[in-house]
């Protein structure tokens, strides 16, 4: 794409983020919510085919590997693929990196650059780590606070404000003929397509889509087959449509 792999300087980083926020406010394939902004549901066409990516958590090399595998960058340029990232691009889960936000800042520069370059082919959903919240911890480390501090120190307060707006503008779910995708899972209560589009008005339901986990013997409050069936019905999807999520590590 003609650039180097390195964090942008302060001015360029803010300019890029502001441009992407303008794209998100009127993002392609997102029905408008009642406030006139792009709603929280992306409805993709059947073609080109989607490439779905789960939690990256600041691992820049993983993103670069995905982009170069099978000529994905060229496919995006030629409108032969769509890249769908299911949130949590930031905040490492590696034990020796959890407090270091350098990789998170760099990976967001790369994702934002991709979004600006290919606005109708690259999509990023909100994950639970896409937040500056003080209650965002990993192994006792306040990663939300540390990310906000790192952004403020390297990019300034205006960048922090713009990043918060970026988080607030992000969609929560993506649907097309071949799959339904969200960060964590479907909402536990029955919901409708209209409610998903306007999920900003239902913070409790939005939180479920960012944090819920698969129901297991030790996770009885999670989602199961009934919630999956209800989601497919709400989106008028086929009974066999795959539902793809990230968030929960599986062995």
C-alpha positions in Angstrom: 0.0 0.0 0.0 3.1 2.2 -0.3 3.7 2.8 3.4 5.9 1.5 6.2 4.9 -0.6 9.1 5.2 1.8 11.9 3.0 4.0 14.2 1.9 7.3 12.6 2.9 10.6 14.0 0.5 12.6 16.1 -1.0 14.8 13.3 -1.4 12.0 10.7 -2.9 9.6 13.3 -5.6 12.2 14.3 -6.4 13.0 10.7 -6.8 9.3 9.8 -9.0 8.6 12.8 -11.2 11.6 12.0 -11.6 10.5 8.4 -12.6 7.0 9.5 -15.1 8.4 11.9 -16.8 10.3 9.0 -16.9 7.0 7.0 -18.4 5.1 10.0 -21.2 7.7 10.5 -22.4 6.9 6.9 -20.8 3.4 6.5 -21.9 1.3 3.5 -24.4 -1.5 4.1 -25.6 -0.2 7.5 -29.3 0.8 7.8 -29.7 4.1 9.6 -30.7 4.1 13.3 -33.4 6.4 14.6 -30.8 9.1 15.2 -29.8 9.2 11.5 -26.4 7.5 12.0 -25.3 4.3 10.5 -27.0 1.6 12.6 -25.3 -1.2 14.5 -26.1 -3.9 12.0 -24.1 -4.4 8.7 -26.0 -6.2 6.0 -23.5 -7.3 3.4 -24.3 -8.4 -0.2 -23.7 -12.0 -1.3 -20.6 -11.1 -3.2 -17.6 -10.7 -2.8 -16.9 -13.4 -0.3 -16.1 -12.4 3.3 -12.9 -13.2 5.2 -13.8 -13.3 8.9 -11.1 -12.6 11.6 -11.5 -12.9 15.3 -9.7 -11.3 18.2 -6.3 -9.9 17.2 -5.4 -8.4 20.6 -2.5 -6.2 19.3 -0.7 -9.0 17.5 0.4 -7.0 14.4 2.2 -9.9 12.8 -1.0 -11.9 12.8 -2.8 -9.2 11.0 0.0 -8.8 8.4 0.0 -12.6 7.9 -3.7 -12.6 7.2 -3.5 -9.6 4.8 -0.7 -11.2 2.8 -2.1 -14.8 2.8 -3.7 -15.7 -0.5 -3.2 -12.1 -1.8 -6.0 -10.7 0.4 -4.7 -7.1 0.0 -5.0 -7.5 -3.8 -8.4 -9.1 -3.5 -9.6 -6.0 -1.4 -8.2 -3.7 -4.1 -10.0 -5.6 -6.9 -13.3 -6.0 -4.9 -12.9 -9.7 -4.8 -13.1 -10.0 -1.0 -14.4 -8.3 2.1 -12.5 -8.3 5.4 -14.7 -8.6 8.6 -12.9 -8.2 11.9 -15.0 -9.2 14.9 -13.6 -6.7 17.4 -10.9 -6.7 20.0 -8.0 -5.6 17.8 -6.3 -4.2 20.8 -4.8 -5.1 24.2 -2.5 -8.1 24.2 -3.3 -11.2 26.1 0.3 -12.4 26.3 1.5 -12.4 29.8 4.5 -10.2 29.2 2.7 -7.7 27.0 -0.6 -6.9 28.8 0.6 -3.5 30.1 2.3 -2.4 26.8 -0.1 -0.7 24.4 2.4 0.0 21.6 1.1 -3.0 19.5 -2.5 -1.9 20.1 -1.8 1.6 18.8 0.0 0.3 15.8 -2.6 -2.3 14.9 -5.3 0.3 15.1 -3.3 2.5 12.7 -3.2 -0.4 10.3 -6.9 -1.2 10.6 -7.9 2.4 10.3 -5.7 2.7 7.2 -7.4 -0.3 5.7 -10.8 1.1 6.5 -10.0 4.5 4.8 -8.5 2.7 1.8 -11.3 0.2 1.4 -14.4 1.6 3.1 -16.9 -0.8 1.4 -14.7 -3.9 1.8 -13.3 -3.6 5.3 -15.5 -3.8 8.4 -14.7 -3.7 12.1 -17.2 -4.7 14.8 -17.0 -3.5 18.4 -15.6 -5.9 21.0 -15.5 -5.6 24.7 -11.9 -4.3 24.6 -12.8 -1.5 22.2 -13.4 0.7 25.2 -11.5 3.0 27.6 -13.7 1.7 30.5 -12.1 1.7 34.0 -13.7 -1.7 34.6 -11.8 -3.4 31.7 -9.3 -5.7 33.3 -7.2 -8.6 32.2 -5.5 -10.6 35.0 -5.9 -7.6 37.3 -4.4 -5.2 34.7 -6.6 -2.1 33.9 -6.1 -2.3 30.1 -8.8 0.2 29.3 -7.2 2.9 31.5 -3.7 2.0 30.2 -4.9 2.3 26.5 -6.4 5.7 27.2 -3.3 6.9 28.9 -1.0 5.6 26.1 -3.2 7.3 23.5 -3.2 10.6 25.4 0.6 10.5 25.9 1.5 9.7 22.3 -1.4 11.3 20.4 -3.0 13.9 22.7 -6.5 14.5 24.2 -8.1 15.2 20.9 -7.1 11.8 19.7 -8.6 10.2 22.8 -11.9 12.0 22.2 -11.9 10.9 18.5 -11.1 7.3 19.5 -14.0 7.3 21.9 -16.2 8.5 19.1 -14.8 5.7 16.9 -15.9 3.1 19.6 -19.3 4.7 19.8 -19.8 4.6 16.0 -18.8 0.9 15.6 -21.4 -1.7 14.5 -22.1 -4.7 16.7 -23.2 -7.3 14.2 -22.7 -8.3 10.6 -25.0 -10.5 8.5 -24.9 -11.9 5.0 -26.0 -15.0 3.2 -23.0 -17.0 4.3 -22.8 -16.1 8.0 -23.8 -14.0 11.0 -21.0 -12.5 13.0 -20.7 -10.6 16.3 -17.9 -10.3 18.9 -19.2 -12.4 21.8 -22.6 -13.9 21.0 -26.3 -13.2 20.5 -28.3 -11.3 23.1 -30.0 -13.6 25.6 -33.4 -12.0 25.3 -35.4 -12.2 22.1 -34.5 -9.3 19.9 -35.4 -7.9 16.5 -33.5 -6.6 13.5 -34.7 -3.1 14.3 -33.4 -3.4 17.9 -30.0 -4.5 16.7 -29.8 -1.6 14.4 -30.6 0.7 17.4 -28.6 -1.2 19.9 -27.0 2.0 21.3 -30.4 2.7 22.9 -30.3 -0.7 24.8 -26.9 -0.7 26.6 -27.7 -3.9 28.6 -28.4 -5.8 25.4 -25.3 -4.2 23.7 -23.2 -5.4 26.7 -24.4 -9.0 26.2 -23.3 -8.9 22.5 -19.8 -7.8 23.7 -19.4 -10.0 26.8 -21.7 -13.0 26.7 -20.2 -16.5 26.5 -21.3 -19.9 25.3 -23.4 -21.7 27.9 -21.5 -24.5 29.7 -21.7 -26.3 33.0 -19.7 -23.5 34.7 -21.3 -20.7 32.6 -25.1 -21.3 32.9 -25.9 -17.6 32.2 -24.5 -17.9 28.7 -26.2 -18.4 25.3 -27.2 -21.7 23.8 -29.2 -23.1 20.9 -32.4 -21.2 21.6 -30.6 -17.8 21.4 -28.9 -18.8 18.1 -32.3 -19.9 16.7 -33.9 -16.6 17.8 -31.1 -14.6 16.2 -31.4 -16.3 12.9 -35.1 -15.8 12.9 -34.7 -12.1 13.8 -32.4 -11.6 10.8 -34.4 -13.7 8.5 -31.5 -16.0 8.0 -31.5 -19.7 7.0 -31.6 -22.3 9.8 -28.2 -23.5 8.8 -26.5 -20.1 8.6 -23.3 -20.2 10.6 -23.0 -17.8 13.6 -19.3 -16.8 14.0 -18.0 -15.2 17.2 -14.7 -14.5 18.9 -14.2 -13.5 22.6 -14.3 -16.9 24.2 -11.1 -18.9 24.0 -11.7 -22.6 23.1 -9.3 -25.5 23.6 
